[in-house]
Amino acid sequence: MPQTRVAVVGSANMDLVAMAPALPRVGETMLGTDFVMVPGGKGANQAVAAARAGASCAFLGAIGSDAFGVTLKARITAAGVDTSQLRVVYGTSGVALVMVNAQGENAIMVTPGANDALVGLTEEELATVRAADVLVAQLEIPVQTVTAAAVAARAAGTRVILNAAPARDLPPELLAAVDVLVVNEGEAQALAGRGREEPRALLELTPRAVLTLGGEGAWYVDRDGAEVHVPAVRVDVVDSTAAGDAFTAALAVGWGEGRDLVDAVRWASAAGAACVRRLGASVALPRRAEIDELYAPA
């Protein structure tokens, strides 16, 4: 089977992750139990996850000229991702401050830094998008950049998966280029005004959608009438920070390899479950063997 080519356009951040028994309230100082500093950002996470899941993956993003940027590029490259078109801009890299409680729940604050400078895709970057089997994008970078990449992908026959996180207004030209929309319940509420009670509301935006619900699994819906619930894979949860990124990347890889979308969602659910068993974002992203171990076909 030929290796799936995935292009990811998105953010790269340095994640500063602290664990504590509970998340602090406003004005409260709390002693934590552990700390790690790892590469993150939804774009970088999904690129690393796609490579670990078996794809040939190219990452289009931007890092700063600071020490975090040096570390980010080195770590992403070491994961097997093509970073030859990763931009370096003067200033700070993106940073995410992540707090995780004993149940694996998190609160995150992101400062975009260099990610905001990812505008005006070059012809070389657009050529990478056009050559891919699947384009994966998120919304932690300027939406006009996501739109340009998606429109180029659609024109070239490259399939487009948009993980609409964080939720924001989506221009019609972007929605017209999306093949599959991936959102969690909060994002579904923000975009379509409805969540788990009516996942088909997302079809007002795109022809196919996946609604992820964490421990309650995921819904796949499409305009051909499909409405399928895929149960979550049961594991002990340590940190759910990158579970959505592992899911989205595996969905792209599985679909690109020829799985039908419902089966690709099942495989993606196994990837999300494998991810939550470890602390951290990119360091927790599972390899293909770990996904296959948890995958349960229908």
Secondary structure, 3 states (H helix, E strand, C coil): CCCCEEEEECCCEEEEEEECCCCCCCCCCCCCCEEEEEEECHHHHHHHHHHHCCCEEEEECEEECCHHHHHHHHHHHHCCCECCCCEEECCCCEEEEEEECCCCCEEEEEECHHHHHCCCCCHHHHHHHHHCCEEEECCCCCHHHHHHHHHHHHHHCCEEEEECCCCCCCCHHHHCCCCEEEEEHHHHHHHHCCCCCCHHHHHHCCCEEEEECHHHCEEEEECCCCEEEECCCCCCCCCCCCHHHHHHHHHHHHHHCCCCHHHHHHHHHHHHHHHCCCCCCHHHCCCHHHHHHHCCCC
